[in-house]
């Protein structure tokens, strides 16, 4: 997301004082956008299966997940930045990722509005030995390209005018494969000492599904040290100053649905919720809300000729 121009900031300051009289938009960042499980993130005390062990279960499921040889990951990401009642930027993303043995296939459509200029349609493919990429980047200054990728809010569908042909990937393949296959989040969630005092370590169960959450300690000090990578991502995305950056209630919350199949714990779904604010040019506060949800299906992933385009 490009940094805010000073003139834009001044306009926002003026208009915010006007629109504030009308009140702020109602925003429910916890509204589910992909996960259909009615028991997800409910945490009814009547369904407590264990009084502790949630963090251990999450780490176990992560290790089993990265060892999985066949699955499809469907993911939705939604971001809003605003000042009072003024929308500053939005980003909606749809991602499909397939793991088939040693092969990795990923496709993603990103639609940004306002100060978010990251709209694109991109693919990545690793065939077990070599990596390829397809990037259809949208130049926001080109009026004819602005609507080349679209998000229909009413139907929840994403479309792109085209997919570029695959070309050889020139970056660090090992690092890229890690990001696409093994990285759950930029937060270091493995250490128990990184949990917040607000963390609920109970494990809940309904039917054959375990439900639990993970609440990370995201004080400014923790963000500058233990979660530095996550902080840098926030700052790079929004152009905010590091001084004054805060996360609501000093926590980031993950919710999980985990199933056990043949003695192996696997992610069925998870959600990450982040609400934060930062200063632009040292004086204007921009509030941000984002949610990411992933849903997994195992055993029937197939990378098709349509996926591979010119590589098929």
N, C-alpha and C positions, 0 to 999 in steps of 0.2 A: 504494500500500500504506500502510495507516495506521501511525502510529508506535506503538511498543510501550509499553504501560502499565507503570509501575514494578512493579506487583504481578506482572505476567506475567514480567518480567525476573527477579524474585526467585525465582519458582517454577522458571524455567528453570535458574537457577544451582544450586538445590537438586537438581532432578531430574537435571541433567547429571552431577553427581558420582555419582549412583546408577547411571545407565545407562552411564556411561563404563566400568564394570567389565565390561559385556557387549560392549564394542567399538563401533565406528562402523558405520553402514550402508555397504555397498559401493556407490559411486557411480561410474559411468562416463559422464561428461558427453560424451565423444567418440562415444558410441554413436550411430549414424545413426538418425534418426527419420523421415526423409522421402526422402533420396537413396538410390537403389537401385544406383547405378553402383559395381561392385566395385573399380574402379580409382581411385575418388575418394579423395584424400588419402593415397595409398599411397606415392608418391614413390620408386619403385624406381630406383636409379642406372642400371640397364640401359635405362631409358626416357628418359634425359636427351636432349632435342632441342637445347637451347641452354644454355650454361653461365651465361648471364645474360640479363636482359631481362624477368623476371617482372613487376616493378612496371610497366614500360612497357606490357606486354601487358594488365595489369589496367585501367590507365587508358584504353587504347585501347578495350577491350571496354566499359568504362563509358560512354564517349562514344557508341559505336555503339548501346548499349542504350537510352540516353535519347532517341536519335533514332528508335528503332523505332516503327512506327505500328500494329502489331498483335501483341499477345502476351498470354499468361495467366501470371500469377505465382502459384504455390502456395507457401505458407510455413507453417512450424511453428516455434513458439517454446516453449521449456521452461525454467522457472526453479525453483530450489530454494534455500531459505534454511534453515540448520540450525545447531544448537549441539551439538557432539558427536553423539550418536545421536538428538537431538530435532529432529523436523521443526518448523520455525517457520512457514514459509509456502511455498506452491507456486503456480505459475501455468502453465497450459497454454493455448496460443493457436493457432487455425487461421485462416489468412487466404487469401482468394482475391481476386486483383486482375486486372482486364481493362483493357487499353488498346486502344481502337479508334479510329484516327485522332485526333481532338482530344477524344474522350470518355474519361472515367475512371470505372470502377466498382470499388468495393471493398466486401467484406463480411468481417467478422471476428467470431469467437466467442472470448471470453476467459473462462476458468474459474479462479478463484482459491480457495485454501483457507487455513485458518489466519488469519494476520494480513494476508493479501492480500484486500482487499475490492473488487477491480476487476472482478468478474464482470459481463459484459454481452454483448449481441449488437448490433453496429452496422454501418451501411452508409453509404457516401458515393457520390454520383453527380454528375459534372460533364458537362453535355450539350454542352459547347463554348462555352456562353455563361453559363449559370446553374448554381449548385451546390445540392445538396439533401443532407439527412442523415436517418438513421433510427437512433435510439438507444433500445435497450431496456436500461435500467440496473437492476441488481439491488440492492435494499436489503437488506444482510446482516442487518439487525435484524428484517426481516419473514420469519418462519419459512416462510410459504407461498411465498416467492419464491426461497428459497435453492437449490432444485433446478430453477429455471426454465431455466438453462443447464447442460449436463452434458458431461463428458468421460469416455468409457469407455476406461479404460487398456488393457483386454484387446483391444478391437477397434480402438482408436485413433480412434474416431469422436466428433464433437462434435454436439450437438443443442441447439436453443433452443425454448422453449415458443412463441415468437412473434417476428415481425419487426414493429416499429412502422411505420406509414405514413411515407413521406418528407415532410419539411417543408423550407422554404427554409433554406439554410445561412446563418447570420448572421455568420460570422467572416470572416477575411481569405482570400478565395478563392485569390488568387495564391500565398500561402504554403501553404495547404492542398494545392493542386495540386502544388506542389514536393515536399511531404512524401510524397504518394501516388505520384508519378511519377518524380521525379528523385533522391530521397534514398536512397542505398544504405546509409549509416550516418552516425551523428552524429560519428564520428571524421574528422578531416581527413587523408585518406590520399593526397592528391594530391602532397604534398611528400616527396621522397625522404629529406630530413633527418629525417622523422618515423619512419623505419624503425628497427627495433631492430638491434643488432649481431648478433642471432640470426636475422635475416631470411635466408631461402634464396631467392636470386634466380634459381635455375635454372628452366628450363621443361621439363616432362616431357610426353611425348606417347605416347598409345596409340590406334592407329587414327586416326580423324579428330578426336580430342579432345585439347586441351592441358590440362595440369594444372599448377597452381602455387599457391603460398601467399604470404601477406603477413603479416609479423610486425611489429606496431607497438610503438614504444618507449613504454611506459606507466608510467614511473617516477612517483612522487608529484609531482615538479616538472612533468613533462609533462602530467599530468592536471589540475593547477591552472592551466596556461597554455594550451598548444596544444589540449588535449582538454577544455577547461573545460565545454563543452556536454555531453559524454558523462559527465563526473563529476557534473554537476548532475542528470542523469537518474538515475544510480545513487543519489544521496543522496535525491532526491525519491521514488524507488520504495521505498526501504528505510527511510527515516527515520534513517539512520546519521549519525553525526557526521563532519564532514570530517576532523578530526584523527584519525589512526589508520587512515584508509581506505587500503588497499593492494590491488594486483592481483598475483596469483601470478606470480612470476618477472619482474614488471614488463613483461609483454607481453600483448597481445591478438592472437589468431591468426585469420586468414581463410584458408579453403581455397576454390579455384575450379576449376570445369570450364568450359572455353571452347571453342566451336566456331567454325570459319570457314565461312560460307555466302555464296557469291557474292562472295568477297573481303572480306566484313564479319565482324569478330570479334564474337561475341555470347555473353553468359553463358548457359550451360546449367544451371549450379547453383553455389551457393556456401554456405559455412557460416561462421558467426562463433562463436568459443568464448571465454567470459569466466569466469574464476574469481577471486573477490575476497573480501575480508573487511573488516569495519568495526566500530566500537565503538558501542554503544547506551548512552546516558546516561553515557558515559565509562568504563564498566567491563566490559560484557559483550560478548564477541566473537561476532559472527554471521558464519558463512561462507556464501557464495553461489556458485552455479554456474548458468550459463545458456548455452544454445545456441540459435542461430537458423539455420534452413536454408531456402533458397529454390530452387525448381525452375521453369524457364521453358519454355514451348512457344510457338512463333511461327507466325503466319499464319492461325490458325483461331479466334481469339477472337471471341466474339459476346455482346453484352449483350442478354439475353432479356427478354421481357415478365414472366416470373417474377421476374427480378432486380429489375425496376423497379416491381413492385407497383402502387401507386396512380398512378404516373407513366406507366404504359404506355398 
